[in-house]
Amino acid sequence: GLHTVQYDYVGVHGTLKIEATLAATPADSDWFQVDAVVLTGQTGTTISNFTGNYIWLRANVIYTDGTVNSIVMNH
C-alpha cells in the first residue's frame, strides 16, 4: 500500500525514521528503515511517501536538540 507520513519539528538536529517489519511478533533485528529525514536545526514540516505491505510500522527518533511536535501517518 501507499503510506504518507508527515513530520512536524522545531530546531531539530537529528534523524526522524520510519521503520517497518514483516514479522507478526517482531524482535529488534526484524525492523528495517523505509523512510528517513535528516535535519540540522531546521524548523518546519516534511511530507514523505513510501510503498509497501508491512505488518507493523514505527517511528524512531534520534536527535540531540529541538522538538518533534508530531509524526502523523496515513495509509
Secondary structure as GFF3:
##gff-version 3
##sequence-region A 1 75
A	DSSP	beta_strand	2	21	.	.	.	ID=ss1
A	DSSP	three_ten_helix	28	30	.	.	.	ID=ss2
A	DSSP	beta_strand	32	51	.	.	.	ID=ss3
A	DSSP	beta_strand	56	74	.	.	.	ID=ss4
###
